[in-house]
Amino acid sequence: MSGGAEEEKEFQAADVRRAAMNLLARREYARRELAARLAARGMPDKMIDQTLDALGRENLQSDDRFAEAFVNARAGRGHGPVRIRIELEQKGVDGETIERVLTDAEVDWQALAMDVRRKRFGPSPPGSFKERARQARFLQYRGFASEHVGRALAGED
């Protein structure tokens, strides 16, 4: 695949659409992420934009749908809203969509933080300051906001 022939290949709009549809058949992609994958295959930016515009109008590619699936998957892994927001921003999802999806998500972030803490450290709240700090760092790394961390460490619901 590293030959010069592929670089010189003329792409048709149908080629770009087919490649995009093949990627979307496997999983949802954010528009920017999908565009980057198509560009990596040497497809022209103008055709990529036109194709992605068409796929968006046909509701075959949707940043909203991608973000919803992403939030559900990451929350299922025990990740908090702060980390999820950062990851969605890195994938090119706009801030308004991120806020809406995180707000609409049927996730009790506080209960999730408590569950993640219990699963990792056991049912008892931290006894020492050092242990409390260690557990707080872990929950912050997982992407929970400070109010979630504080309440999870105190054992509050």
Secondary structure, DSSP 8 states (H G I E B T S, - for coil): --SHHHHH----HHHHHHHHHHHHHHS---HHHHHHHHHHTT--HHHHHHHHHHHHHTTSS-HHHHHHHHHHHHHHTT--HHHHHHHHHHTT--HHHHHHHHHHS---HHHHHHHHHHHHH-SS---SHHHHHHHHHHHHHHT--HHHHHHHHHT--
